[in-house]
């Protein structure tokens, strides 16, 4: 009997040991002893940062729904019932009273009021500088005693999945602390509110109403980001309007903010580099149409007049693949690289042109605050009623031309001789009066020689092939 019992017990332990093995043994198991323990208590971290996170409110100025655009949703109490309006949060970075916040927090404010935790004094802040392009602002208060500060960390060292703490100081509720993890880095948000310098840290730490401008804190107690907005199906647009938190919050990386804060302190504004090209993404279709090796880089769609790019010899259809030694994976990488480049720097830029790599050396200029188009900058129709541009390799390939030839019609003036002749937008003009139109210069010369009352043949090319039209100036 004992032998039978021992036999079944041995079978049981054998089966148990077999079932405990992984289904696929791919190698030695990983050493988990060095992995950090899951944090369960943020109390010390919250205590460490609490006294340096301030509330920012306003007396007069602003819009009725300013709270809505400061990072969360509708306030719990109507602002019109309060003597002052809460705009958002901020954090102290220097004992002398320098405070970082979001531009949208103070952009439409009247008198800016700052409240520090456990301090019943209300401080009137001076706005030292604002930068709308990155939504950052620097303000300052005067205090009789040194203030607690937060130290700035290294946002580049953040890892996906790392714990972070979002801190805000709301007017109605006081300070709030929410914990989450880093969901993504260098995130761009495809909305109409997006900017060319968006490089957000995405986190699922809740960013509540009034938390905009507050710090995103690492487990080391350092500022790694500035809480800016949430993305919610209930919102009309990114970062503003009413909505609800679904765990998608965005913070400006502190490494991006450091240089901007220094400039705001020194001059009250931000100076950025200017190259002078209009760029677009290199899609798979563009790669195929232009016979590019990869769908990466920044395709030059236009070169602006009187800019470093024009002087350095940039052309349409250039694909910028490297800027100052850095690869351009996506076209959105380039604006931030150029903006960070000191004005006056001669930058080595490698472009792919006609299957060959070409090095250009533009001298980076100063990006104006606002680019205002010059009056009469828009091209005017010529005497036959056309606005044309030179053909490109991509257009030539679509039309079956062995190489670019002729000019492409951008627009046709209503009632003009060209419209009466049947010329349409998108036509490629290859001949006028039986003479070849090789490029824009040839077209201009031929059009200028046309005489009134004389009919001439115009050869145009469309997808279905070429055809002759009769053009006659009245």
C-alpha positions as CSV (number, residue, x, y, z in Angstrom):
1,X,0.0,0.0,0.0
2,X,2.8,2.4,0.9
3,X,4.5,1.7,-2.4
4,X,1.3,2.6,-4.3
5,X,0.9,5.9,-2.4
6,X,4.6,6.8,-3.0
7,X,4.2,6.0,-6.7
8,X,1.2,8.4,-7.1
9,X,2.9,11.1,-5.0
10,X,5.9,10.9,-7.2
11,X,3.7,11.3,-10.3
12,X,2.0,14.3,-8.7
13,X,5.2,16.1,-8.0
14,X,6.6,15.3,-11.4
15,X,3.5,16.7,-13.1
16,X,3.7,19.8,-10.9
17,X,7.3,20.4,-11.8
18,X,6.6,20.0,-15.5
19,X,3.6,22.4,-15.5
20,X,5.8,25.0,-13.7
21,X,8.2,25.2,-16.7
22,X,7.6,27.9,-19.4
23,X,6.0,26.7,-22.6
24,X,9.0,28.0,-24.6
25,X,12.4,28.0,-23.0
26,X,14.2,30.8,-25.0
27,X,17.3,31.0,-22.8
28,X,18.3,31.8,-19.2
29,X,15.8,33.7,-17.2
30,X,16.4,37.4,-16.7
31,X,17.8,38.7,-13.4
32,X,15.1,40.8,-11.8
33,X,17.0,41.6,-8.6
34,X,18.2,44.9,-10.0
35,X,14.8,46.1,-11.2
36,X,13.4,49.0,-9.1
37,X,10.6,48.1,-6.7
38,X,7.2,49.5,-7.7
39,X,6.7,52.8,-5.7
40,X,3.7,52.7,-3.4
41,X,4.2,55.9,-1.5
42,X,4.8,59.3,-3.0
43,X,4.4,61.2,0.3
44,X,8.1,62.1,0.6
45,X,8.3,63.2,-3.0
46,X,5.1,65.3,-2.6
47,X,6.4,66.9,0.6
48,X,9.7,67.7,-1.2
49,X,8.1,69.7,-4.0
50,X,5.0,71.1,-2.4
51,X,6.3,74.5,-1.2
52,X,7.7,75.5,-4.7
53,X,4.5,75.0,-6.7
54,X,2.4,78.1,-6.8
55,X,-1.1,79.2,-7.9
56,X,-1.4,81.9,-10.5
57,X,-4.6,84.0,-10.7
58,X,-5.6,87.3,-12.2
59,X,-7.4,90.5,-11.3
60,X,-9.1,91.8,-14.5
61,X,-8.3,90.9,-18.1
62,X,-8.6,87.5,-19.7
63,X,-11.5,85.6,-21.1
64,X,-14.5,84.2,-19.2
65,X,-13.4,80.6,-19.9
66,X,-9.6,81.0,-19.4
67,X,-9.6,78.2,-16.8
68,X,-10.8,75.8,-19.5
69,X,-7.6,76.4,-21.5
70,X,-5.3,75.9,-18.6
71,X,-5.1,72.1,-18.8
72,X,-8.2,70.3,-17.7
73,X,-11.9,71.1,-18.0
74,X,-14.6,73.1,-16.4
75,X,-13.8,74.5,-12.9
76,X,-15.8,73.1,-10.0
77,X,-16.9,76.6,-9.0
78,X,-18.0,79.3,-11.4
79,X,-15.2,81.8,-11.7
80,X,-17.6,84.8,-11.9
81,X,-18.5,84.1,-8.3
82,X,-14.9,84.6,-7.2
83,X,-13.2,88.0,-6.6
84,X,-10.2,86.7,-8.6
85,X,-9.9,84.3,-11.5
86,X,-7.6,81.3,-11.3
87,X,-5.5,80.9,-14.4
88,X,-3.2,78.0,-13.6
89,X,0.0,76.9,-11.8
90,X,3.7,77.6,-11.8
91,X,6.9,76.6,-10.0
92,X,9.7,78.5,-8.5
93,X,13.2,77.9,-10.0
94,X,15.2,80.6,-8.2
95,X,15.2,81.8,-4.5
96,X,14.8,85.4,-5.8
97,X,11.3,84.6,-7.1
98,X,11.6,83.5,-10.7
99,X,8.6,81.4,-11.7
100,X,8.0,79.3,-14.8
101,X,4.5,78.7,-16.2
102,X,2.7,78.4,-19.5
103,X,2.2,81.3,-21.8
104,X,-1.5,80.6,-22.1
105,X,-1.9,80.8,-18.3
106,X,-0.9,84.5,-18.3
107,X,-1.3,85.6,-21.9
108,X,-4.7,87.3,-21.4
109,X,-4.4,88.3,-17.8
110,X,-4.6,91.7,-16.1
111,X,-2.7,91.9,-12.8
112,X,-1.0,88.5,-12.2
113,X,-1.3,87.3,-8.6
114,X,0.9,84.5,-7.2
115,X,0.1,82.5,-4.0
116,X,2.6,80.3,-2.4
117,X,1.5,77.3,-0.2
118,X,1.3,78.1,3.5
119,X,1.9,81.8,2.8
120,X,-1.1,84.1,3.2
121,X,0.7,86.8,1.3
122,X,-0.5,87.6,-2.3
123,X,2.4,88.6,-4.6
124,X,1.9,90.7,-7.7
125,X,4.1,89.2,-10.4
126,X,6.0,90.9,-13.2
127,X,5.9,89.2,-16.6
128,X,9.5,89.0,-17.7
129,X,8.8,87.3,-21.0
130,X,6.5,85.0,-23.0
131,X,7.0,82.6,-25.9
132,X,3.8,81.6,-27.7
133,X,5.5,79.2,-30.0
134,X,6.4,76.8,-27.1
135,X,3.7,78.1,-24.7
136,X,6.3,79.1,-22.0
137,X,6.4,82.2,-19.8
138,X,8.7,83.5,-17.0
139,X,7.4,85.7,-14.3
140,X,8.9,87.1,-11.1
141,X,7.8,88.0,-7.6
142,X,9.6,90.0,-4.9
143,X,9.8,88.2,-1.5
144,X,11.5,89.4,1.7
145,X,13.0,85.9,2.3
146,X,14.5,83.3,0.0
147,X,11.9,81.0,-1.6
148,X,11.9,77.2,-1.9
149,X,12.8,76.1,-5.4
150,X,12.6,73.1,-7.7
151,X,15.7,71.8,-9.5
152,X,15.6,71.2,-13.2
153,X,16.4,67.6,-14.3
154,X,17.2,66.0,-17.6
155,X,14.1,65.1,-19.7
156,X,16.2,63.3,-22.3
157,X,17.1,60.7,-19.7
158,X,13.5,59.8,-19.1
159,X,12.5,56.3,-20.0
160,X,9.1,55.1,-21.3
161,X,7.3,53.6,-18.4
162,X,9.1,55.7,-15.8
163,X,7.0,57.0,-12.9
164,X,6.3,60.7,-12.8
165,X,4.2,63.0,-10.6
166,X,2.1,65.9,-12.0
167,X,1.7,68.7,-9.5
168,X,-0.7,71.6,-9.7
169,X,-2.0,74.4,-7.4
170,X,-5.6,75.1,-8.1
171,X,-7.4,78.2,-6.8
172,X,-10.4,76.3,-5.5
173,X,-8.9,73.1,-4.2
174,X,-5.2,73.9,-3.4
175,X,-2.5,71.6,-4.5
176,X,-3.1,68.3,-6.2
177,X,-0.7,65.5,-6.9
178,X,-1.3,62.8,-9.5
179,X,1.0,59.9,-10.4
180,X,1.4,58.1,-13.7
181,X,4.1,56.9,-16.1
182,X,5.8,58.3,-19.2
183,X,3.8,57.0,-22.1
184,X,5.8,58.6,-24.9
185,X,8.5,61.1,-25.7
186,X,8.9,63.7,-28.5
187,X,5.2,63.4,-29.1
188,X,3.6,65.6,-31.8
189,X,-0.1,66.1,-31.7
190,X,-1.8,66.3,-35.2
191,X,-4.2,69.2,-34.5
192,X,-4.7,72.7,-35.6
193,X,-3.2,73.9,-32.3
194,X,0.1,72.1,-33.0
195,X,3.3,74.0,-33.5
196,X,6.5,73.3,-35.3
197,X,8.4,72.9,-32.0
198,X,6.1,70.3,-30.4
199,X,8.1,67.6,-28.6
200,X,5.8,66.7,-25.8
201,X,6.2,64.2,-23.0
202,X,3.0,62.2,-22.9
203,X,1.9,60.9,-19.6
204,X,-1.2,59.2,-18.0
205,X,-0.7,61.2,-14.8
206,X,-4.0,63.3,-14.7
207,X,-3.5,67.0,-15.5
208,X,-6.4,68.6,-13.8
209,X,-8.1,72.0,-14.3
210,X,-5.7,74.7,-13.2
211,X,-2.6,72.4,-13.4
212,X,-1.2,74.0,-16.6
213,X,2.2,75.5,-15.8
214,X,2.8,73.1,-12.9
215,X,5.8,70.8,-12.9
216,X,6.1,67.2,-14.0
217,X,8.4,65.6,-11.4
218,X,10.6,62.6,-11.7
219,X,11.1,60.1,-8.8
220,X,14.4,61.9,-8.1
221,X,12.4,65.1,-7.2
222,X,13.5,67.0,-10.3
223,X,11.4,68.9,-12.9
224,X,11.4,67.0,-16.2
225,X,8.5,68.8,-17.8
226,X,5.9,71.6,-17.6
227,X,2.3,70.3,-17.6
228,X,0.5,71.9,-20.6
229,X,-2.6,70.2,-21.9
230,X,-4.7,67.1,-22.2
231,X,-6.2,65.4,-25.3
232,X,-9.8,64.4,-24.9
233,X,-12.7,63.4,-27.1
234,X,-14.8,65.9,-25.3
235,X,-12.6,68.8,-26.3
236,X,-13.1,71.0,-29.4
237,X,-9.4,71.3,-29.8
238,X,-6.2,70.2,-28.3
239,X,-5.5,71.9,-25.0
240,X,-8.7,74.0,-24.7
241,X,-12.4,73.9,-24.2
242,X,-14.3,71.5,-22.0
243,X,-13.6,67.8,-21.9
244,X,-12.6,64.9,-19.7
245,X,-9.3,63.2,-18.9
246,X,-8.8,59.9,-20.6
247,X,-5.2,59.4,-19.5
248,X,-3.5,61.4,-22.3
249,X,-1.6,64.4,-20.9
250,X,1.2,66.4,-22.4
251,X,4.1,68.2,-20.8
252,X,6.9,70.4,-22.4
253,X,10.3,68.7,-21.9
254,X,12.4,70.7,-19.4
255,X,15.4,70.4,-21.7
256,X,13.6,72.3,-24.4
257,X,12.5,74.9,-21.9
258,X,15.9,75.6,-20.3
259,X,17.4,77.7,-23.1
260,X,14.1,79.5,-23.6
261,X,13.9,80.4,-19.8
262,X,17.4,81.8,-20.0
263,X,16.5,84.0,-23.0
264,X,13.3,85.2,-21.4
265,X,15.3,86.2,-18.3
266,X,17.9,88.1,-20.3
267,X,15.9,89.7,-23.1
268,X,12.2,89.0,-22.5
269,X,11.9,87.2,-25.9
270,X,13.3,84.2,-27.8
271,X,15.5,84.4,-30.8
272,X,15.4,81.5,-33.2
273,X,17.4,80.5,-36.2
274,X,15.9,80.9,-39.7
275,X,16.7,78.7,-42.8
276,X,14.0,79.8,-45.2
277,X,12.5,76.7,-46.7
278,X,8.9,75.4,-46.7
279,X,9.1,71.7,-46.2
280,X,6.8,68.6,-46.2
281,X,7.0,65.0,-45.3
282,X,8.5,62.4,-47.6
283,X,5.7,59.9,-48.0
284,X,5.8,56.5,-49.6
285,X,4.2,57.9,-52.8
286,X,6.7,60.8,-53.0
287,X,9.6,58.3,-52.5
288,X,8.4,56.2,-55.4
289,X,7.7,59.2,-57.6
290,X,11.1,60.7,-57.0
291,X,13.0,57.4,-56.9
292,X,14.3,58.1,-53.4
293,X,16.0,55.3,-51.5
294,X,13.9,55.9,-48.3
295,X,10.8,57.7,-47.2
296,X,12.7,60.0,-44.8
297,X,14.0,63.5,-44.7
298,X,12.4,66.9,-45.4
299,X,11.2,67.7,-48.9
300,X,11.7,71.3,-49.9
301,X,8.4,72.5,-51.4
302,X,9.5,76.1,-51.7
303,X,12.4,78.4,-51.0
304,X,11.6,81.8,-49.6
305,X,13.1,84.9,-51.1
306,X,15.9,86.8,-49.4
307,X,16.6,84.0,-46.9
308,X,19.7,82.0,-46.1
309,X,18.3,79.0,-48.0
310,X,18.0,81.0,-51.2
311,X,21.4,82.5,-50.9
312,X,22.9,79.1,-50.2
313,X,21.4,77.6,-53.3
314,X,18.5,75.4,-52.0
315,X,16.1,74.3,-54.7
316,X,12.6,72.9,-54.8
317,X,12.6,69.1,-54.7
318,X,15.8,69.0,-52.6
319,X,15.4,66.4,-49.9
320,X,17.2,67.6,-46.7
321,X,18.6,64.4,-45.1
322,X,21.2,65.8,-42.6
323,X,21.5,69.1,-40.7
324,X,24.7,69.9,-38.8
325,X,25.6,66.2,-38.5
326,X,22.1,65.1,-37.4
327,X,19.9,62.8,-39.5
328,X,16.5,64.1,-40.5
329,X,14.2,61.1,-40.0
330,X,11.0,63.1,-40.4
331,X,10.4,66.6,-41.8
332,X,9.2,67.7,-38.3
333,X,12.7,67.2,-36.9
334,X,14.2,70.1,-39.0
335,X,12.3,73.2,-37.6
336,X,13.5,72.5,-34.0
337,X,17.1,71.8,-35.2
338,X,17.1,75.1,-37.1
339,X,15.5,77.0,-34.2
340,X,18.1,75.9,-31.8
341,X,21.0,76.9,-34.1
342,X,22.6,80.2,-33.0
343,X,22.1,83.0,-35.4
344,X,25.1,83.5,-37.7
345,X,26.1,79.9,-37.7
346,X,27.2,78.5,-41.0
347,X,25.5,75.1,-41.0
348,X,26.5,72.1,-43.1
349,X,23.3,70.8,-44.7
350,X,23.3,67.7,-46.9
351,X,20.5,67.4,-49.5
352,X,19.6,64.7,-51.9
353,X,19.3,66.3,-55.4
354,X,18.8,64.2,-58.5
355,X,20.1,61.1,-56.9
356,X,23.3,62.7,-55.6
357,X,24.2,64.1,-52.2
358,X,25.0,67.8,-52.2
359,X,26.4,69.8,-49.3
360,X,25.1,73.3,-48.8
361,X,26.3,75.9,-46.2
362,X,23.6,78.4,-45.3
363,X,24.4,81.1,-42.7
364,X,21.5,80.8,-40.3
365,X,19.4,84.0,-40.0
366,X,17.0,85.3,-37.4
367,X,13.4,84.1,-37.4
368,X,11.1,87.1,-37.3
369,X,8.4,87.2,-34.7
370,X,5.8,87.1,-37.4
371,X,6.4,86.5,-41.1
372,X,4.3,89.0,-42.9
373,X,3.9,88.5,-46.7
374,X,5.1,91.5,-48.8
375,X,2.5,93.5,-50.6
376,X,2.1,92.4,-54.2
377,X,4.3,89.4,-53.5
378,X,1.7,87.1,-55.1
379,X,2.5,86.6,-58.8
380,X,0.4,88.4,-61.3
381,X,-1.0,86.9,-64.5
382,X,1.0,87.6,-67.6
383,X,-0.4,89.2,-70.8
384,X,-2.1,86.0,-71.9
385,X,-3.6,85.5,-68.5
386,X,-1.4,82.8,-67.0
387,X,0.7,82.2,-63.9
388,X,3.1,79.4,-64.6
389,X,6.0,77.7,-63.0
390,X,8.8,75.4,-64.3
391,X,7.9,71.7,-64.5
392,X,9.5,69.3,-62.0
393,X,10.8,65.7,-62.2
394,X,7.8,64.4,-60.4
395,X,5.4,66.1,-62.8
396,X,7.4,64.9,-65.8
397,X,7.2,61.3,-64.5
398,X,3.5,61.5,-64.1
399,X,3.1,62.9,-67.6
400,X,5.5,60.4,-69.2
401,X,8.2,62.9,-70.1
402,X,11.8,61.6,-70.1
403,X,12.8,64.7,-68.2
404,X,11.3,68.0,-67.0
405,X,10.3,70.2,-69.9
406,X,8.1,73.2,-70.3
407,X,6.1,75.2,-67.7
408,X,3.1,74.1,-65.7
409,X,0.1,76.3,-65.5
410,X,-0.7,77.3,-61.9
411,X,-3.7,79.5,-62.6
412,X,-5.7,80.9,-65.5
413,X,-7.3,84.4,-65.4
414,X,-11.0,84.3,-66.2
415,X,-11.8,85.9,-69.5
416,X,-8.2,86.0,-70.6
417,X,-6.8,84.9,-74.0
418,X,-5.5,81.7,-72.4
419,X,-8.9,80.8,-71.0
420,X,-10.6,81.4,-74.4
421,X,-7.9,79.2,-76.0
422,X,-8.8,76.3,-73.6
423,X,-5.7,76.4,-71.4
424,X,-6.4,74.8,-68.0
425,X,-4.7,74.7,-64.6
426,X,-2.2,71.8,-64.6
427,X,-1.5,71.9,-68.3
428,X,2.2,71.8,-69.2
429,X,3.1,74.2,-72.1
430,X,5.8,72.7,-74.3
431,X,5.6,75.0,-77.4
432,X,4.4,78.5,-78.3
433,X,4.2,79.5,-81.9
434,X,6.0,76.3,-82.8
435,X,9.0,77.2,-80.7
436,X,10.1,75.0,-77.7
437,X,9.4,76.1,-74.2
438,X,12.3,74.5,-72.4
439,X,12.0,76.5,-69.2
440,X,10.5,79.6,-67.6
441,X,12.9,82.0,-69.2
442,X,12.0,80.6,-72.7
443,X,8.3,80.9,-71.9
444,X,8.6,84.5,-70.8
445,X,10.5,85.5,-73.9
446,X,8.0,83.8,-76.2
447,X,5.0,85.4,-74.5
448,X,6.5,88.8,-74.6
449,X,7.0,88.5,-78.4
450,X,3.3,87.7,-79.1
451,X,1.5,90.3,-81.1
452,X,-2.1,91.3,-80.9
453,X,-4.5,89.9,-83.5
454,X,-2.2,87.1,-84.5
455,X,-3.2,83.5,-83.8
456,X,-0.4,81.1,-82.7
457,X,-0.3,77.4,-81.9
458,X,0.3,76.4,-78.3
459,X,1.3,72.7,-77.6
460,X,0.2,71.5,-74.2
461,X,0.6,68.2,-72.4
462,X,-2.0,66.5,-70.2
463,X,-2.2,63.0,-68.8
464,X,-3.9,61.8,-71.9
465,X,-1.2,63.2,-74.1
466,X,-0.4,66.4,-76.1
467,X,-2.7,68.6,-78.1
468,X,-2.6,72.0,-79.9
469,X,-4.6,75.0,-78.9
470,X,-5.0,78.2,-80.8
471,X,-4.1,81.3,-78.8
472,X,-5.0,84.8,-80.0
473,X,-4.4,88.1,-78.2
474,X,-7.2,90.6,-78.7
